[in-house]
Structures are given as C-alpha cells and as structure tokens.
Amino acid sequence: MKIKFWLPALLFLALFFFYPLVKILALGVNSPDFLALTSLKVATGSLGFTLYQALLSMLFTLVIGLPAAYIFARYDFHGKSILRALTAVPFMLPTVVVAAGFNALLGTHGWLNITLMSAFSLETPPIDILYSLKAILLAHVFYNTTIVIRIVGNALSQLDPRLNNAARLLGANRWQAFWRVTFPILRPAIFSASLLVFLFDFTSFGVILLLGGAKFATLEVEIYLQTLYYLNLPVAALLSIIQLLCTLVFSILYSKMLTRTKYQKSAKMPTRRVKSTPEKLFLIFSIIILIGLFLLPMLALPLRSVTQIDGDRGTRDLSLSADYYRELFVNSRGSRFYVPPITAAKNSLQYAAITVFLSLLLGFPVAASLAKPTRLDRLLDPLLMLPLGSSAVTLGLGFIISFSKPPLNWVASPWLIPLAHTMIALPFVIRALQPALANIPQRYREASAMLGASPLRTWFEIDFPIILRAILSAATFAFTVSLGEFGATSLLARPEYPTIPTAIYRFLSQPGALNYGQAMAMATILMLLTTLGILVIERVRVAGAEW
C-alpha cells in the first residue's frame, strides 16, 4: 500500500506539529488564567490591532500592486523582465533582511537622513519613520506586492480580448467595458490576492517586531512577548489558539475563492507598446514607484554596511570601510560569554544543511506517491500543507511546551531548530519535487527493464537525471527557508547557538554604531545568500512546480 510512503512524513507531522498544537490547547484550557479578564483584554487588544494593520497593509498593497499588475500584463517596455524579477525577490527575503534594509534607508543613521542632514547642515535626522505603523505598512507593501502582481497580472493576461471588443462594438465606452466585462472576471483573482496578502500580514512577526517594536503588539508579537519576557504561557496559549482559528478561517476563505478563480483562456491578451502621452506618464510613474519601493532598500543595505560615519555629528565625514565585516570575527569587548557573529553564520549553515537533508528524506516518498495520486493521497495531501497556514511563533511556543519535560526534554537541544525549520520547509519541498516525478515517462522505465536493468540501476540512470533539477530546486527552497527563518527560531535559539537572523536582531536592538554596522554586514551576507538561492531556484525550477 502507498501508505508506507506517507508514514515517515505523517509521523513527523504528528510529533512536531499536531502534538505541539494539542499541548498548547491543553495548557490554555487547563489554566485558570486562560479566560481571565486580563488575558481577554490582552487578547482583544492584540487581535484588534492585528486585524487593523493587516487590513491597512492589504489596502496599500492593492494600491501599488493593481497598477503594477496592469502594466506587466498589458504593456511591453524595456527592462520589463528584469523589473518583474525584481518585484519577486522581496517575497523570499528573510524578515530581518527587510527590516535591516529599511533601517539602512530610512533609519536615524540611514541613507535618506544622512543625505538630508549633509545637504541642509542639519544636526538631527529630519525623518523619523522607524518604530511606527508607517514603517510596518511600508515593509508589508514591499513584501507582498508581488502576490498581487502575480495573481491579478496572470488573470489579466489570460482575459479573452474579444469580450472587451464585443462590449465596445455594442456601444460601451472604455470604463463601461471595464466595469461590466473586465472587472467581474478579474474580481475572484483580486479577492484571492487580497485574502492571501491579508493572511501574510495577519501572521507577520519579524517585520512588526523589528520595524514597529513591542508597542505594536499583534498576536504574533504578543505571543513572543508573553512567552519569552513575561513567562506567561497560558496567555500565550490563548493568543495562539485565537490566531490558529483566525488563520484557519482565512485559509478556508482563500481556498474557496481560489476555486472560483478561472480565467478565459481561449485567446491570450496581447501586450503592446505605449502610445498616448497619458499612458506613457502612467507607465513612467508606475516604474519609478516600483524601483523606489523594491530597489532602494536592497541597495541601501550593502552600501550602509561598508560606510562609516565619523563622529557624533553623523553626516559630515563618510568613508568606505570593511571594518564592520572584520568585526564579525572579533570579540572587541573581551566578554567570556561572547558568541562571534561568524559563529551564528556557521550555525545557520549547519541548521540549513540538516533541514535540507530531513526535508528531502521526508518529502521525496510523499512527492513520489503524489506523482500518481490515489484517493488516499488526495485525502492526506492537505495535512502536509497545514504548517503553511500556522504561525512560526506558535510552532516555536508549541515546541517549548511539548519538549520541556521528560521523556521529551529536548528544549535545550539545538536540534529543535532544524526540526522546526523542516516542518516549515517540507510543503515547499514536496511541491517542488512532485511535478518532476509525475513527468517521468513510464516508457523509459519499461525500456530500461526490458534491457535487463535492475530497478536500482533504472532509478540512477533514468529517473535521477530527469529529477535532478527538481531536487536542486527543492533543496535550495529548504536551505533558503531555514537560513532566514526568524519566528520559531527567536523562541528556540539559545544564546550559545544563535542564527544569523537572531544575531541581526540582537545587534539592531543594541545601541552604538558598531552594533548597527555589524547588523548591516550580517544582513547583507544573508541577503546575498538568499538572493543566490532565489536565482538557483529560478534557474533549475521544473515546469509545473507550484512554488
């Protein structure tokens, strides 16, 4: 039976996903503080702000994303493919890199303030946007605009142009044809993109913690604070349960909306060059907005990591230097408890390697089973997608509750971190492998068997060369996800076993130019590694892969 292919992954899911969630539920229900007045006040306040910031973020993302989707779907212009690829990079960047990028651009010591202070001889930074709701909203737009561009842009490019032409022939003007013909067809795609953006903003953690601070306590941030700083696990459990229920509702709504998103594919909408002056102005303005939003934070980060500001005056003397990178190897304060940042990089690479191994080991049999799915496979498949709809912080809290007592007293073990990373990366790995395994021609295997090759030799000489690119893509997905994961790691990482994201957060949380510079240097390294991973994924991605 094919259940044997599922058994390792299901056991892993049961132990490291469902068991922690059950423990969270049990802790909350069995605690007298679970429904106490103070707990409910914390929960309602956090839930209210979480919904508020997610709704605002979604609306601003649509404001930027819908015009961008239109220009990519309808127009041809120089640099279109490069700009489109540029908009996809932020979605894969770790939250700490995004936070560091915006800090390097808009922070007190960021490039924009440096430039303005130098130009106008100012003594204090004129722009103070960090640690505010504005910074959170801006970062969420930076992160999620590509979702709107991809989903709505794809729907728009698949529209049958004959429908719009028929409306114009029947006497409708351009706006009437849009509202009565185009928009009703696009509406499911717009709603699907909106729900997905809202879901990501609802479960956002690193962006809010690093750019907003603890005063902007969403459910995610409040779970983190109640667990790590207040040691109030019952309240954290209540918040986790509320978040899981909300996430489940939004995920169901998204799935239902996705089934309604059907495109008219009989004739693909052709793209064209801009002709009229209003169209040219619209295109130029949109491109400037996209370049400013997506390129400037990513450029500001590496530039700031090699720039030193001389003295407290802050703006007069700038010099290029690699000192911040050299300091990553030095314990300048001579502390006995100091862990060099380079050690954090080594830890992250080790955790990522373990995550790749475990993800492929567990995901390969499942992907092979799903290549020719039976009814059982279709029933089990949604189970492995559940971790995508849950919070990484909630997962980390579940690990703390579940594995802190005998016989599973593993909370002090660094192994919990790659196990949590594997749980998050496993769905990506399965979805990357499945199309390649499904596309292996059966006749090749039959011909190999007729020529006398053993099943093992057939696998190595027929199957493996065909699926090698998919394996590389899946491994890179797992590696990249592990390298930048911050939510669960922020709860599970011990001081002696930091990762790159936790080290960046530590440096950004401490005052001083040296700490700030080291944060910029480490974030630049992480951004380069992640970008390299994205390029590898795009290079070796198999046609039909969902991720």
C-alpha positions as CSV (number, residue, x, y, z in Angstrom):
1,M,0.0,0.0,0.0
2,K,1.1,3.6,-0.7
3,I,0.6,4.5,3.0
4,K,4.2,3.3,3.6
5,F,5.4,6.3,1.5
6,W,3.4,8.6,3.8
7,L,4.3,7.1,7.1
8,P,7.6,8.9,7.9
9,A,6.2,12.3,7.0
10,L,2.9,11.7,8.9
11,L,4.8,10.6,12.0
12,F,6.9,13.7,11.7
13,L,3.8,15.8,11.3
14,A,2.1,14.2,14.3
15,L,5.1,14.6,16.6
16,F,6.3,18.1,15.6
17,F,3.1,19.8,14.5
18,F,-0.1,18.3,15.9
19,Y,1.4,17.2,19.2
20,P,2.6,20.8,20.0
21,L,-0.7,22.3,18.9
22,V,-2.6,19.9,21.2
23,K,-0.3,20.8,24.1
24,I,-0.9,24.5,23.5
25,L,-4.7,23.8,23.6
26,A,-4.4,21.7,26.7
27,L,-2.3,24.3,28.5
28,G,-4.7,27.0,27.7
29,V,-7.9,25.2,28.7
30,N,-6.5,23.7,31.9
31,S,-5.1,27.0,33.2
32,P,-7.2,29.3,35.5
33,D,-5.7,32.3,33.7
34,F,-6.9,31.1,30.3
35,L,-10.1,33.2,30.3
36,A,-9.2,35.6,33.0
37,L,-10.2,39.3,32.4
38,T,-6.6,40.4,32.0
39,S,-6.0,37.6,29.5
40,L,-9.1,38.6,27.5
41,K,-8.0,42.2,27.5
42,V,-4.6,41.3,26.1
43,A,-6.2,39.0,23.5
44,T,-8.8,41.5,22.3
45,G,-6.3,44.3,22.1
46,S,-3.8,42.2,20.1
47,L,-6.5,40.8,17.8
48,G,-7.9,44.2,17.1
49,F,-4.6,45.7,16.2
50,T,-3.6,42.6,14.2
51,L,-6.8,42.9,12.1
52,Y,-6.4,46.7,11.7
53,Q,-2.8,46.6,10.5
54,A,-3.4,43.6,8.2
55,L,-6.4,45.4,6.6
56,L,-4.4,48.6,6.1
57,S,-1.4,46.7,4.7
58,M,-3.7,44.8,2.3
59,L,-5.3,48.0,1.0
60,F,-2.0,49.8,0.4
61,T,-0.6,46.7,-1.3
62,L,-3.6,46.7,-3.7
63,V,-3.0,50.4,-4.4
64,I,0.6,49.6,-5.5
65,G,0.0,46.1,-6.9
66,L,-3.0,46.5,-9.1
67,P,-1.5,49.2,-11.4
68,A,1.8,47.2,-11.5
69,A,-0.2,44.1,-12.5
70,Y,-1.8,46.1,-15.2
71,I,1.4,47.4,-16.8
72,F,3.1,44.0,-16.7
73,A,0.0,42.3,-18.3
74,R,-0.7,44.9,-20.9
75,Y,2.5,46.7,-21.9
76,D,5.8,45.9,-23.5
77,F,8.7,48.1,-22.3
78,H,12.5,47.9,-21.9
79,G,13.6,46.2,-18.8
80,K,10.2,44.6,-18.2
81,S,11.6,41.1,-17.4
82,I,14.2,42.5,-15.0
83,L,11.7,44.7,-13.2
84,R,9.3,41.8,-12.9
85,A,12.0,39.6,-11.4
86,L,13.0,42.4,-9.0
87,T,9.5,42.5,-7.6
88,A,9.7,38.8,-6.8
89,V,12.9,39.0,-4.7
90,P,11.4,40.7,-1.6
91,F,8.9,37.9,-1.0
92,M,11.7,35.4,-0.4
93,L,13.9,37.7,1.7
94,P,14.0,37.0,5.4
95,T,12.2,39.5,7.6
96,V,15.4,40.6,9.3
97,V,16.9,41.5,6.0
98,V,13.9,43.5,5.0
99,A,14.0,45.3,8.4
100,A,17.7,46.0,8.1
101,G,17.2,47.3,4.5
102,F,14.5,49.8,5.6
103,N,16.7,50.7,8.6
104,A,19.6,51.4,6.3
105,L,17.4,53.5,4.0
106,L,15.1,55.3,6.5
107,G,16.6,54.9,9.9
108,T,18.3,57.5,12.1
109,H,21.6,56.5,10.5
110,G,20.1,55.6,7.2
111,W,21.0,57.0,3.8
112,L,18.0,59.3,3.4
113,N,18.7,61.0,6.7
114,I,22.4,61.1,6.1
115,T,21.8,62.8,2.7
116,L,19.3,65.4,4.0
117,M,21.5,66.2,7.0
118,S,24.5,66.7,4.8
119,A,22.6,68.7,2.2
120,F,21.0,71.1,4.7
121,S,23.6,71.0,7.5
122,L,21.1,69.6,10.0
123,E,22.1,68.4,13.4
124,T,19.3,65.9,13.9
125,P,17.7,63.4,11.5
126,P,14.7,65.0,9.8
127,I,12.9,61.8,9.1
128,D,11.7,59.6,11.9
129,I,9.6,56.8,10.4
130,L,11.0,53.7,12.0
131,Y,9.2,52.1,15.0
132,S,5.9,53.4,13.7
133,L,2.9,52.0,11.9
134,K,4.1,53.7,8.7
135,A,7.2,51.6,8.7
136,I,5.2,48.4,9.2
137,L,2.8,49.2,6.4
138,L,5.7,50.2,4.0
139,A,7.5,46.9,4.7
140,H,4.3,44.8,4.2
141,V,3.7,46.5,0.8
142,F,7.4,45.8,-0.1
143,Y,6.9,42.1,0.9
144,N,3.5,41.3,-0.7
145,T,3.1,43.4,-3.8
146,T,4.4,40.6,-5.9
147,I,1.5,38.4,-4.8
148,V,-1.0,40.9,-6.4
149,I,1.3,41.3,-9.5
150,R,1.4,37.5,-10.0
151,I,-2.2,36.6,-9.3
152,V,-4.0,39.5,-10.8
153,G,-1.5,40.0,-13.6
154,N,-1.8,36.4,-14.6
155,A,-5.6,36.7,-14.7
156,L,-5.5,39.9,-16.6
157,S,-3.1,38.5,-19.2
158,Q,-5.4,35.4,-19.7
159,L,-8.5,37.5,-20.5
160,D,-10.1,37.0,-23.9
161,P,-9.7,40.4,-25.7
162,R,-12.8,39.6,-27.8
163,L,-15.0,40.1,-24.8
164,N,-13.9,43.7,-24.3
165,N,-14.0,44.3,-28.1
166,A,-17.6,43.0,-28.2
167,A,-18.6,45.4,-25.4
168,R,-17.1,48.3,-27.3
169,L,-18.9,47.3,-30.5
170,L,-22.2,47.3,-28.6
171,G,-21.7,50.9,-27.6
172,A,-19.9,50.7,-24.2
173,N,-17.1,53.2,-23.6
174,R,-13.8,52.1,-22.1
175,W,-14.9,52.5,-18.5
176,Q,-18.2,50.8,-19.0
177,A,-16.4,47.8,-20.7
178,F,-14.0,47.6,-17.8
179,W,-16.6,47.7,-15.0
180,R,-19.2,45.5,-16.7
181,V,-16.9,43.0,-18.5
182,T,-13.3,43.0,-17.3
183,F,-13.8,43.6,-13.6
184,P,-16.4,40.9,-12.9
185,I,-13.9,38.4,-14.5
186,L,-11.0,39.7,-12.5
187,R,-12.9,40.0,-9.2
188,P,-12.1,36.4,-8.0
189,A,-8.4,36.9,-8.7
190,I,-8.4,40.3,-6.9
191,F,-10.2,38.8,-3.9
192,S,-7.9,35.8,-3.9
193,A,-4.8,38.0,-3.9
194,S,-6.3,40.3,-1.2
195,L,-7.0,37.4,1.1
196,L,-3.6,35.9,0.6
197,V,-1.9,39.3,1.3
198,F,-4.2,39.7,4.4
199,L,-3.2,36.3,5.6
200,F,0.5,37.0,5.4
201,D,0.1,40.4,7.1
202,F,-2.1,38.8,9.8
203,T,0.7,36.4,10.7
204,S,3.6,38.8,10.2
205,F,6.1,38.8,13.0
206,G,9.6,39.9,12.2
207,V,8.6,43.0,10.3
208,I,6.4,44.2,13.1
209,L,8.9,43.4,15.9
210,L,11.9,44.9,14.1
211,L,10.3,47.9,12.5
212,G,7.4,48.6,14.9
213,G,8.7,47.4,18.2
214,A,6.9,45.8,21.2
215,K,4.4,48.7,21.4
216,F,2.8,47.4,18.2
217,A,1.7,44.1,19.7
218,T,0.0,41.9,17.1
219,L,-1.0,38.4,18.1
220,E,2.4,37.1,16.9
221,V,4.4,39.7,18.8
222,E,2.3,39.3,21.9
223,I,2.8,35.5,21.8
224,Y,6.5,36.2,21.6
225,L,6.5,38.7,24.5
226,Q,4.3,36.6,26.8
227,T,6.5,33.6,26.2
228,L,10.0,35.0,26.3
229,Y,9.7,38.1,28.5
230,Y,6.6,37.7,30.8
231,L,6.8,33.8,31.0
232,N,3.0,33.7,30.9
233,L,2.4,30.6,28.9
234,P,-1.4,30.4,29.5
235,V,-1.9,33.8,27.9
236,A,0.4,32.9,25.1
237,A,-1.6,29.7,24.6
238,L,-4.9,31.7,24.4
239,L,-3.4,34.0,21.8
240,S,-2.1,31.1,19.8
241,I,-5.5,29.4,19.8
242,I,-7.2,32.6,18.6
243,Q,-4.6,33.1,15.9
244,L,-4.9,29.5,14.7
245,L,-8.7,29.8,14.5
246,C,-8.5,33.1,12.6
247,T,-5.8,31.7,10.3
248,L,-7.9,28.6,9.6
249,V,-11.0,30.7,8.7
250,F,-8.9,33.0,6.4
251,S,-7.2,29.9,4.8
252,I,-10.6,28.3,4.1
253,L,-11.9,31.5,2.6
254,Y,-8.8,31.7,0.4
255,S,-9.2,28.1,-0.8
256,K,-12.8,28.7,-1.7
257,M,-12.0,31.9,-3.5
258,L,-9.2,30.1,-5.4
259,T,-11.6,27.5,-6.8
260,R,-13.6,30.3,-8.3
261,T,-10.6,32.0,-10.0
262,K,-11.0,30.8,-13.5
263,Y,-9.6,32.6,-16.5
264,Q,-10.8,32.9,-20.0
265,K,-8.0,31.2,-22.0
266,S,-9.3,31.0,-25.5
267,A,-7.2,33.9,-26.7
268,K,-4.5,35.4,-24.6
269,M,-4.5,39.2,-24.2
270,P,-1.7,40.6,-26.3
271,T,0.8,43.1,-24.9
272,R,1.6,46.3,-26.7
273,R,3.9,49.4,-26.7
274,V,2.5,52.5,-25.0
275,K,1.3,55.1,-27.5
276,S,-0.6,58.0,-25.9
277,T,1.0,60.6,-23.6
278,P,-1.2,59.6,-20.6
279,E,-0.2,56.0,-21.0
280,K,3.5,57.0,-21.1
281,L,3.1,59.1,-18.0
282,F,1.3,56.3,-16.2
283,L,3.9,53.8,-17.2
284,I,6.8,56.0,-16.1
285,F,5.2,56.9,-12.8
286,S,4.5,53.2,-12.0
287,I,8.0,52.2,-12.9
288,I,9.5,54.9,-10.7
289,I,7.3,53.8,-7.8
290,L,8.3,50.1,-8.2
291,I,12.0,50.9,-8.5
292,G,11.9,53.1,-5.5
293,L,10.0,50.6,-3.4
294,F,11.9,47.5,-4.4
295,L,15.4,48.5,-5.3
296,L,16.3,51.3,-2.8
297,P,16.0,49.2,0.4
298,M,18.0,46.4,-1.1
299,L,20.7,48.8,-2.4
300,A,20.9,50.8,0.8
301,L,21.7,47.7,2.9
302,P,25.1,46.7,1.3
303,L,26.1,50.3,0.9
304,R,25.4,51.1,4.5
305,S,27.4,48.0,5.6
306,V,30.6,49.4,4.1
307,T,30.0,53.1,5.1
308,Q,31.3,54.6,8.3
309,I,30.1,57.9,9.8
310,D,32.8,59.8,11.5
311,G,31.9,61.2,15.0
312,D,28.6,62.1,16.6
313,R,27.9,64.9,14.1
314,G,26.8,62.0,12.0
315,T,26.8,63.3,8.5
316,R,29.9,65.4,7.7
317,D,32.5,62.7,7.1
318,L,31.6,59.4,5.4
319,S,34.2,56.8,4.5
320,L,34.1,53.4,2.9
321,S,35.5,50.6,5.0
322,A,35.2,46.8,5.6
323,D,35.6,47.3,9.4
324,Y,32.1,46.1,10.1
325,Y,32.8,42.8,8.3
326,R,36.1,42.4,10.1
327,E,34.4,43.0,13.5
328,L,32.3,39.9,12.8
329,F,35.3,37.8,13.7
330,V,36.5,39.8,16.7
331,N,35.5,39.8,20.4
332,S,36.3,43.5,20.8
333,R,35.0,43.7,24.4
334,G,36.7,40.5,25.6
335,S,33.5,39.0,27.1
336,R,33.6,35.4,28.2
337,F,30.0,34.9,27.1
338,Y,30.5,36.5,23.7
339,V,29.5,34.4,20.7
340,P,31.1,35.8,17.5
341,P,28.6,36.6,14.7
342,I,30.5,34.4,12.4
343,T,29.5,31.5,14.7
344,A,25.9,32.5,14.1
345,A,26.6,32.1,10.3
346,K,28.1,28.7,10.9
347,N,25.1,27.6,13.0
348,S,22.7,28.9,10.3
349,L,24.5,27.0,7.6
350,Q,24.6,23.8,9.7
351,Y,20.9,24.1,10.5
352,A,20.1,24.7,6.9
353,A,22.1,21.6,5.8
354,I,20.2,19.5,8.3
355,T,16.9,21.0,7.2
356,V,17.7,20.1,3.5
357,F,18.6,16.5,4.4
358,L,15.5,16.0,6.6
359,S,13.1,17.7,4.1
360,L,14.3,15.7,1.2
361,L,14.3,12.5,3.2
362,L,10.7,13.0,4.3
363,G,9.4,14.8,1.2
364,F,10.7,12.5,-1.5
365,P,8.5,9.5,-0.7
366,V,5.4,11.7,-0.4
367,A,6.1,13.5,-3.7
368,A,6.6,10.1,-5.4
369,S,3.3,9.0,-4.1
370,L,1.5,12.2,-5.2
371,A,3.0,11.9,-8.7
372,K,0.2,9.4,-9.4
373,P,-2.2,10.2,-6.6
374,T,-4.9,7.8,-5.4
375,R,-7.9,8.8,-3.4
376,L,-5.9,8.3,-0.2
377,D,-3.2,10.6,-1.4
378,R,-5.6,13.3,-2.2
379,L,-7.1,13.0,1.3
380,L,-3.7,13.1,3.0
381,D,-2.2,15.9,0.9
382,P,-3.9,18.8,2.7
383,L,-2.4,17.6,6.0
384,L,1.1,18.4,4.9
385,M,0.0,21.9,3.8
386,L,-1.3,22.8,7.3
387,P,2.1,24.1,8.6
388,L,1.9,26.8,5.9
389,G,-1.2,28.2,7.5
390,S,0.1,28.3,11.0
391,S,2.3,30.8,12.8
392,A,6.0,30.1,13.1
393,V,5.9,31.7,16.6
394,T,3.0,29.5,17.6
395,L,5.1,26.5,16.4
396,G,8.0,27.6,18.5
397,L,5.8,28.1,21.5
398,G,4.4,24.6,21.0
399,F,7.9,23.2,20.9
400,I,8.7,24.9,24.2
401,I,5.6,23.5,25.9
402,S,5.9,20.0,24.4
403,F,9.6,19.3,24.7
404,S,10.5,20.8,28.0
405,K,9.7,17.8,30.3
406,P,10.8,14.1,30.3
407,P,10.7,11.9,28.3
408,L,10.9,14.6,25.6
409,N,13.1,17.1,27.3
410,W,14.7,18.5,24.2
411,V,14.1,22.2,24.7
412,A,17.8,22.8,25.4
413,S,18.9,20.9,22.3
414,P,19.9,22.9,19.2
415,W,18.3,20.1,17.2
416,L,14.9,21.6,17.8
417,I,15.7,24.5,15.4
418,P,16.3,22.4,12.3
419,L,13.3,20.3,13.2
420,A,11.1,23.4,13.3
421,H,12.7,24.6,10.0
422,T,12.0,21.2,8.4
423,M,8.3,21.5,9.4
424,I,8.1,24.8,7.7
425,A,10.1,23.8,4.6
426,L,8.6,20.4,4.0
427,P,5.5,21.6,2.0
428,F,7.8,23.6,-0.3
429,V,10.0,20.6,-1.0
430,I,7.0,18.3,-1.8
431,R,5.5,20.8,-4.2
432,A,8.9,21.3,-5.9
433,L,9.5,17.5,-6.4
434,Q,6.0,16.4,-7.3
435,P,5.8,17.7,-10.9
436,A,9.2,16.3,-11.9
437,L,8.3,12.9,-10.5
438,A,5.0,13.0,-12.3
439,N,6.6,13.8,-15.6
440,I,9.0,10.9,-15.8
441,P,7.9,8.9,-18.9
442,Q,6.9,5.4,-17.9
443,R,8.1,4.1,-21.3
444,Y,11.7,4.9,-20.3
445,R,11.5,2.7,-17.3
446,E,9.8,-0.1,-19.3
447,A,12.6,0.1,-21.9
448,S,15.2,0.0,-19.2
449,A,13.6,-3.0,-17.6
450,M,13.4,-4.8,-21.0
451,L,17.1,-4.2,-21.5
452,G,17.8,-6.0,-18.2
453,A,18.5,-3.1,-15.9
454,S,17.6,-3.6,-12.2
455,P,15.1,-1.2,-10.6
456,L,18.0,0.5,-8.7
457,R,20.0,1.0,-11.9
458,T,16.9,2.3,-13.7
459,W,16.4,4.8,-10.9
460,F,20.0,6.1,-11.1
461,E,20.3,6.1,-14.9
462,I,16.7,7.1,-15.9
463,D,14.9,8.8,-13.0
464,F,17.7,10.6,-11.2
465,P,19.0,12.6,-14.3
466,I,15.4,13.7,-15.0
467,I,14.5,14.8,-11.5
468,L,18.0,16.3,-10.6
469,R,16.9,19.9,-11.3
470,A,13.8,19.4,-9.2
471,I,15.9,18.0,-6.3
472,L,18.3,21.0,-6.6
473,S,15.3,23.4,-6.6
474,A,13.7,21.7,-3.6
475,A,17.0,21.6,-1.7
476,T,17.5,25.3,-2.3
477,F,14.0,26.1,-1.1
478,A,14.6,24.2,2.1
479,F,18.1,25.9,2.5
480,T,16.7,29.4,1.9
481,V,13.7,28.9,4.2
482,S,15.9,27.6,7.0
483,L,18.6,30.3,6.6
484,G,16.1,33.2,7.0
485,E,13.5,31.7,9.4
486,F,13.1,34.0,12.4
487,G,9.7,33.4,14.1
488,A,10.2,29.9,15.6
489,T,14.0,30.4,15.9
490,S,13.6,33.6,18.0
491,L,11.9,31.4,20.7
492,L,14.0,28.3,20.4
493,A,17.6,29.6,19.8
494,R,19.7,29.5,22.9
495,P,22.3,32.3,23.4
496,E,25.2,30.0,22.7
497,Y,23.5,28.8,19.5
498,P,22.5,31.9,17.6
499,T,21.5,32.1,14.0
500,I,22.1,34.9,11.5
501,P,18.6,36.3,11.9
502,T,18.7,36.2,15.7
503,A,22.2,37.8,15.7
504,I,20.9,40.6,13.4
505,Y,18.0,41.2,15.8
506,R,20.4,41.3,18.7
507,F,22.6,43.9,17.0
508,L,19.7,46.1,15.9
509,S,18.3,46.0,19.5
510,Q,21.5,47.4,21.0
511,P,22.8,51.0,20.7
512,G,26.0,52.0,19.1
513,A,27.5,52.5,15.7
514,L,29.4,49.2,15.8
515,N,26.4,47.1,16.6
516,Y,24.4,48.9,13.9
517,G,27.2,48.3,11.3
518,Q,27.6,44.6,12.2
519,A,23.8,44.2,11.8
520,M,24.1,45.8,8.3
521,A,27.0,43.5,7.5
522,M,25.3,40.3,8.6
523,A,22.0,41.3,6.9
524,T,23.9,41.9,3.7
525,I,25.5,38.4,3.9
526,L,22.1,36.9,4.5
527,M,20.6,38.9,1.6
528,L,23.3,37.7,-0.8
529,L,22.9,34.1,0.3
530,T,19.1,34.3,-0.1
531,T,19.3,36.0,-3.5
532,L,21.7,33.4,-4.7
533,G,19.2,30.8,-3.6
534,I,16.4,32.5,-5.4
535,L,18.5,32.6,-8.6
536,V,19.3,28.9,-8.3
537,I,15.5,28.1,-7.8
538,E,14.6,30.2,-10.9
539,R,17.4,28.6,-12.9
540,V,16.5,25.0,-12.1
541,R,12.8,25.3,-11.5
542,V,10.8,22.5,-13.2
543,A,7.8,23.5,-15.3
544,G,4.6,22.9,-13.4
545,A,6.1,23.4,-10.0
546,E,3.7,25.3,-7.7
547,W,6.4,27.2,-5.8
